[in-house]
């Protein structure tokens, strides 16, 4: 899976228009905090696993 494929398919990211400092709008992927559920998303550090 490539990075663009991951970003576009990730349920935690949504594409939204964001205003720049000069007033233009650009479409960016931002974190969608509405899909976050406490306790359901656990980060695993694979470097520390045996």
MOLINMO-V360481 format. One record per residue. RES is the residue in one small letter. PHI is phi as a letter, one per 30 degrees, with the letter a starting at -180 (none if undefined). PSI is psi as a letter, one per 30 degrees, with the letter a starting at -180 (NA if undefined). BURIAL is b if it has 16 or more other C-alpha atoms within 10 Angstrom, else e. Layout:
RES|PHI|PSI|BURIAL + RES|PHI|PSI|BURIAL
//
This chain:
x|none|k|e + x|d|l|e + x|d|e|e + x|e|e|e + x|d|e|e + x|d|e|e + x|d|e|e + x|d|f|e + x|c|f|e + x|d|k|e + x|d|f|e + x|d|f|e + x|c|k|b + x|b|k|b + x|c|k|e + x|b|l|e + x|d|k|e + x|b|k|e + x|d|k|e + x|d|l|e + x|d|f|e + x|c|g|e + x|j|f|e + x|d|l|e + x|c|k|e + x|b|k|e + x|c|k|e + x|b|l|e + x|d|k|e + x|b|l|e + x|d|k|e + x|c|j|e + x|d|f|e + x|d|f|e + x|c|f|e + x|d|k|e + x|b|j|e + x|e|k|e + x|i|f|e + x|d|f|e + x|c|j|e + x|c|k|e + x|d|k|e + x|c|k|e + x|d|j|e + x|d|f|e + x|d|f|e + x|c|f|e + x|d|k|e + x|c|NA|e
//
